Amino acid sequence: MGMCFPCPGESTPPSPNLEEKRAKLAEAAERRQKEAASRGILDVHSVEEKKRKREKIERQMATAGPPSEGGLRWTVS
C-alpha cells in the first residue's frame, strides 16, 4: 500500500554521471548569477552598453597620463 521505499529485490536507480551532474550545477550557478545581476533592471542591454562605455573612458583616462597643471583644484578646510 503506500510504501516509500523500494522492494528489497529491486536495484537502486542509476545515479547520473558525475560530469553531467557538475555541468548541470555549473549551468544552474551561471543562470542564478545572471538573474541576480539583472534583477530590477528593465533594459539589460542598455545597462551593459553604459558599463562598456564607462570602462572604455576609464581606460582612456588611465592611458592619457597625469592631468596637466591647468586643471581644477579644490581644497577641504
Number of C-alpha atoms within 10 A of each C-alpha: 3 4 6 6 6 10 9 7 6 7 8 9 7 6 7 9 9 9 9 10 12 12 12 12 12 12 12 12 12 12 12 11 12 11 11 10 11 13 10 9 10 9 9 12 11 11 13 11 11 11 12 12 12 12 12 12 12 12 11 11 12 10 9 9 8 8 9 7 7 6 6 7 6 5 4 3 3
